[in-house]
Amino acid sequence: MLDQMHRLLTEAWAQLDEKLEAVKGLLGKDRMPIEFLRQQRTKFSLNERMLRAIERAIREDELGRTNTQYDVFNALSRVATHEENLAFRQQRTLSRMAGEFSQQTVHRCDRRGQWVVDQGNIRQESSAVQEDHQPE
């Protein structure tokens, strides 16, 4: 068991510079709007209390708002690790969301007004929006 812990810690430290660069890269991306999180609340099992905690974490960040993707990544990570009375499943979900959202950008669909995830040149949308909206 100690060998496994040593191996995992060694791997984590080896990836530290890469992960820090990825987080630093978030400062160059436009911020994902909280409206996108509200729209996706059912998919990610976010209740109103969790959404308020995420908004509060963005507002109260000790470094201040950057208006970049870093704000959402940091808020999700902070709520996952610091919010009291979160179940382990909720902590894990928020941590996973922080990782996923750090790799994504979103835009508002002009036709439906919904927020959709951009993935490269292909835009992934909900099935209701997908039939109406063609990728650029």
N, C-alpha and C positions, 0 to 999 in steps of 0.2 A: 504494500500500500504506500509506503514512503517513496519507493521508486516511482510509482505512478504519479504521486504528488510532485516529485522533483521534475519528472518529465513534463507534466502539464505546466508547471511554473516556468520552466525553461522555454517552452514553446510560447507562452504568453509574453515573456520578456523579449523574446526574439522578434515578436510582431509589434512591439510597442511603438517603434518609430513609424512604421507603416500606418498604424491606427491613428497616431497623433497627426500625421500628415493628412489623413482622410478627414479628421475632425476639423483641422485648419482649413481644408478645402471647402467646408460648409460655409465659411465666411464669404465665399465668392458666389453663392447661390441665393437667389431670391427666396424670401421666407415663405414657407408653406402656410397658407392662411388657416386660422382656427376654424373657419367655416368648413374647410375640407375635413377636419377631424369631427366636427359636428355631423356632417353628412355621412361619415363612415362609422359613426358611433355604434350602430348595431353590429356591424361586421367585427369590430374590435371589442365589443362588450364594454363600451364606455358609458357610464352613467353620468348624470348631471354633476354629481360631486367630484368625479374624476376630471371632467372637463373644466370645472371651476378651478381645481387644483393645478391643472396644466396652464390655464390662463394666468393664475396667480404666480406660478413659477416663472413665466415669461416676464411678467411685470416686475417681479421682485428680484430678478437675477442680480447678483452682486456686481457684475461687470456692466450691467445696463443692457438695454435692447440693442441688437445689432441690425435688426430688420433683415436678417439673413436666415438661411436654413438652420444655422447653428442654434437660434432661439428655440425652435421646436425640438431639436435633438436634445439640447441641454434640459429643457423643461420636462420632456418625457423621462429622461434619465433621472432627473432630480426627484420627480414624483415617485418613480418606481423604487428609489432607494431611501427616500426620506419621509414620504407621506405615512402618517400613522394609520393603523387599522386597515391596511391593504392585505388581502389574502395573497398567498404566494403566487397563485395563478394570475392575479391582477398585476403583481410586480413583474412576473415573467412576460406577460402580454405587453406591458408598457416598455420594457427593455427591448423586446423584439421589434415593437413599433419604432422605437428610436433608431434602431439599426436599419430597418427597412426604409423609413422615411429619409434617412440620411443619404440614401442612394437614389432618391426619386425627386422629381419636380412635378408640379401640377399646373394646370391652367383651367380657366373657366370656359366651358363650351359656350360658344356664342348662340347656338340654337336653343339649348335647354337651360342654360344658366347654372348647370351643375359643375362641380369641380371634378376633373379627371386627371389620372396619372399619366405623365409622359414617360415613355420608355424608348429611348433612341428616337427614331423617326416614326415609330408606331405608337399611337395613343391607345392605352387600355381604358375602356369605359364600361360602365354597367350595361347590361343587355338592353335596357330601355333607351339608353342614349346611343348605343352602338349602331342600331339600325338607322338612325337619323344622321349620324356624324361620320364623315369620311376622313381617313387620315390624310394629312397634308403631304 
